[in-house]
Amino acid sequence: MSKQANSSRNAVDGRTIPVCRGVVVFKVNASPYYRVRVWLPAERKRITKSTKATTRIDAIKAADEFRAALAARGDLRALPKERTFEHFADKLIQRDKMRAERGELKSQRAWRDTQSILRNSKRGLLLTFGKMDITKITTRSFISHMDWLATNHRTLAPATRNRTAVVFQKVMRLALEEGAINV
């Protein structure tokens, strides 16, 4: 039996060829063309595209051109921590904790509730939005998170869902107050 008969059509054929940091060229069994894979740090994901080149040297040139095009658009820049949802969530927790210590909140427990809604290991807002750019978060992404909560956590009380929405709104309002979001 041949080697290809045992492996997937989409398995890497041969080895990956690093072009530069975050950029790799490789072939798959299903295609005669090389592909390029680029890491996008701001989105924390990889994108893969065909180079339409059958030789390694042409593929490396095409990959470098693709990387240069992404860099010109600004897609290869790392997202600063100060622009993440997590940064503003941490600020909200600290602000609520200070307000509770000064007695400005109804309950001493209020900041802990905020913290648990943000950092819950199974359904917290930071799981979905933590590393996202605060300016890229849309109403649609929040609605899809709430739909995910309704689907995957059916036993969650409506009051908890409402508190999740309120905490999300407080984080976004804090980002707006600090000028991170333009209306």
Contacts in CASP RR format, 6 or more apart in sequence:
PFRMAT RR
TARGET T0000
AUTHOR 0000-0000-0000
METHOD contacts of the structure
MODEL  1
MSKQANSSRNAVDGRTIPVCRGVVVFKVNASPYYRVRVWLPAERKRITKS
TKATTRIDAIKAADEFRAALAARGDLRALPKERTFEHFADKLIQRDKMRA
ERGELKSQRAWRDTQSILRNSKRGLLLTFGKMDITKITTRSFISHMDWLA
TNHRTLAPATRNRTAVVFQKVMRLALEEGAINV
4 29 0 8 1.000
7 29 0 8 1.000
8 29 0 8 1.000
9 28 0 8 1.000
9 29 0 8 1.000
9 30 0 8 1.000
10 28 0 8 1.000
10 29 0 8 1.000
10 30 0 8 1.000
11 28 0 8 1.000
11 29 0 8 1.000
12 26 0 8 1.000
12 27 0 8 1.000
12 28 0 8 1.000
13 26 0 8 1.000
13 27 0 8 1.000
13 28 0 8 1.000
13 29 0 8 1.000
14 26 0 8 1.000
14 27 0 8 1.000
15 26 0 8 1.000
16 24 0 8 1.000
16 25 0 8 1.000
16 26 0 8 1.000
16 37 0 8 1.000
17 24 0 8 1.000
17 25 0 8 1.000
17 26 0 8 1.000
17 56 0 8 1.000
17 59 0 8 1.000
17 60 0 8 1.000
18 24 0 8 1.000
19 25 0 8 1.000
19 36 0 8 1.000
19 60 0 8 1.000
19 63 0 8 1.000
19 64 0 8 1.000
19 67 0 8 1.000
20 64 0 8 1.000
20 67 0 8 1.000
22 38 0 8 1.000
22 39 0 8 1.000
23 36 0 8 1.000
23 37 0 8 1.000
23 38 0 8 1.000
23 39 0 8 1.000
23 63 0 8 1.000
23 64 0 8 1.000
23 67 0 8 1.000
24 36 0 8 1.000
24 37 0 8 1.000
25 34 0 8 1.000
25 35 0 8 1.000
25 36 0 8 1.000
25 37 0 8 1.000
25 51 0 8 1.000
25 56 0 8 1.000
25 59 0 8 1.000
25 60 0 8 1.000
25 63 0 8 1.000
26 34 0 8 1.000
26 35 0 8 1.000
26 37 0 8 1.000
27 33 0 8 1.000
27 34 0 8 1.000
27 35 0 8 1.000
28 35 0 8 1.000
31 50 0 8 1.000
32 54 0 8 1.000
33 50 0 8 1.000
33 51 0 8 1.000
33 52 0 8 1.000
33 53 0 8 1.000
33 54 0 8 1.000
33 59 0 8 1.000
34 50 0 8 1.000
34 51 0 8 1.000
34 53 0 8 1.000
34 54 0 8 1.000
34 56 0 8 1.000
34 58 0 8 1.000
34 59 0 8 1.000
34 62 0 8 1.000
34 63 0 8 1.000
35 48 0 8 1.000
35 49 0 8 1.000
35 50 0 8 1.000
35 51 0 8 1.000
36 48 0 8 1.000
36 49 0 8 1.000
36 50 0 8 1.000
36 51 0 8 1.000
36 59 0 8 1.000
36 62 0 8 1.000
36 63 0 8 1.000
36 66 0 8 1.000
36 67 0 8 1.000
37 46 0 8 1.000
37 47 0 8 1.000
37 48 0 8 1.000
38 46 0 8 1.000
38 47 0 8 1.000
38 48 0 8 1.000
38 49 0 8 1.000
38 63 0 8 1.000
38 66 0 8 1.000
38 67 0 8 1.000
38 70 0 8 1.000
38 76 0 8 1.000
39 45 0 8 1.000
39 46 0 8 1.000
40 46 0 8 1.000
40 47 0 8 1.000
40 70 0 8 1.000
40 75 0 8 1.000
40 76 0 8 1.000
41 76 0 8 1.000
41 77 0 8 1.000
41 78 0 8 1.000
41 79 0 8 1.000
42 75 0 8 1.000
42 77 0 8 1.000
42 78 0 8 1.000
42 79 0 8 1.000
42 133 0 8 1.000
43 75 0 8 1.000
44 131 0 8 1.000
49 66 0 8 1.000
51 58 0 8 1.000
51 59 0 8 1.000
51 62 0 8 1.000
51 63 0 8 1.000
51 66 0 8 1.000
52 62 0 8 1.000
53 59 0 8 1.000
53 61 0 8 1.000
53 62 0 8 1.000
67 76 0 8 1.000
70 76 0 8 1.000
79 131 0 8 1.000
79 133 0 8 1.000
81 87 0 8 1.000
82 180 0 8 1.000
83 133 0 8 1.000
83 134 0 8 1.000
83 135 0 8 1.000
83 180 0 8 1.000
84 130 0 8 1.000
84 131 0 8 1.000
84 132 0 8 1.000
84 133 0 8 1.000
84 134 0 8 1.000
85 125 0 8 1.000
85 126 0 8 1.000
85 129 0 8 1.000
85 130 0 8 1.000
85 131 0 8 1.000
85 132 0 8 1.000
85 134 0 8 1.000
85 137 0 8 1.000
85 171 0 8 1.000
86 126 0 8 1.000
86 129 0 8 1.000
86 130 0 8 1.000
86 131 0 8 1.000
87 134 0 8 1.000
88 134 0 8 1.000
88 171 0 8 1.000
88 172 0 8 1.000
88 174 0 8 1.000
88 175 0 8 1.000
88 178 0 8 1.000
88 180 0 8 1.000
89 118 0 8 1.000
89 125 0 8 1.000
89 126 0 8 1.000
89 130 0 8 1.000
89 171 0 8 1.000
91 174 0 8 1.000
91 178 0 8 1.000
92 114 0 8 1.000
92 118 0 8 1.000
92 167 0 8 1.000
92 170 0 8 1.000
92 171 0 8 1.000
92 174 0 8 1.000
93 111 0 8 1.000
93 114 0 8 1.000
93 115 0 8 1.000
93 118 0 8 1.000
95 174 0 8 1.000
96 105 0 8 1.000
96 110 0 8 1.000
96 111 0 8 1.000
96 114 0 8 1.000
97 111 0 8 1.000
99 105 0 8 1.000
99 111 0 8 1.000
100 107 0 8 1.000
100 108 0 8 1.000
100 110 0 8 1.000
100 111 0 8 1.000
105 111 0 8 1.000
113 163 0 8 1.000
114 167 0 8 1.000
114 170 0 8 1.000
117 124 0 8 1.000
117 125 0 8 1.000
117 160 0 8 1.000
117 163 0 8 1.000
117 164 0 8 1.000
117 167 0 8 1.000
118 124 0 8 1.000
118 125 0 8 1.000
118 126 0 8 1.000
118 167 0 8 1.000
118 171 0 8 1.000
119 126 0 8 1.000
120 127 0 8 1.000
121 127 0 8 1.000
122 153 0 8 1.000
123 149 0 8 1.000
123 152 0 8 1.000
123 153 0 8 1.000
123 156 0 8 1.000
123 164 0 8 1.000
124 164 0 8 1.000
125 145 0 8 1.000
125 164 0 8 1.000
125 167 0 8 1.000
125 168 0 8 1.000
125 171 0 8 1.000
128 141 0 8 1.000
128 145 0 8 1.000
128 148 0 8 1.000
129 137 0 8 1.000
129 141 0 8 1.000
129 145 0 8 1.000
129 168 0 8 1.000
132 141 0 8 1.000
134 172 0 8 1.000
134 175 0 8 1.000
134 180 0 8 1.000
134 181 0 8 1.000
135 180 0 8 1.000
135 181 0 8 1.000
135 182 0 8 1.000
137 172 0 8 1.000
142 165 0 8 1.000
142 168 0 8 1.000
146 161 0 8 1.000
146 164 0 8 1.000
146 165 0 8 1.000
149 156 0 8 1.000
149 161 0 8 1.000
149 164 0 8 1.000
150 156 0 8 1.000
150 161 0 8 1.000
172 181 0 8 1.000
175 181 0 8 1.000
176 183 0 8 1.000
END
